[in-house]
């Protein structure tokens, strides 16, 4: 097995972790969920979401959680507008769920700036735009579209809620000598991971290998003290491939 039972921590919310954990296990890793946040759907918003969805010309899903939480409430077969995602993996997921084409940046360019650089955004004037995101999401996309003359409506359909981590279990993994890497997919998760760690655990966290999908997360982890961070192409398969290249086989 390529990763020889090495322990790899997955810090995504549980809803988004299953595929990555499965792929890591196939590669021979002992993959463990170790997330500092949970996703709480906002039911009141979700019950009225479809009305705004069907009225929109363009709809943006800004995160995998936005797709997971909102999609069951939406009538894609009645939607006549265009769908957008920031990253290619999210776009493929939404394409399968919706049965429709999904605009997204080229592979490897998984951020808002890359998405908004697509030629279609020259046609934003007077478009009715719905942005589906989590509570307190970044405002850059809405601001850009508003400046282009679009009518922007935002639906915040979930909350990211911090949850305690089992640091006793973390130290047990450390004692095995097999704890090798952590997969981190957002700066918020990186911040919570270090913020909530006991001092002894923080010193261990700084020495572990991190796999991240964007340079922005890499820079945040480095500011927190992480010494080894690999930025890989977006997508669970690419994260596992990068990890195998860095660690296995030992």
Helices and strands as residue ranges (DSSP letters): E 7-10, H 14-26, E 30-33, E 37-41, H 43-55, E 58-61, H 64-70, G 71-73, G 76-78, E 82-85, H 88-98, E 102-103, H 112-116, G 119-123, E 128-134, H 140-147, E 151-162, H 167-176, E 179-183, H 187-195, H 199-207, E 209-212, H 215-224, E 228-231, H 236-247
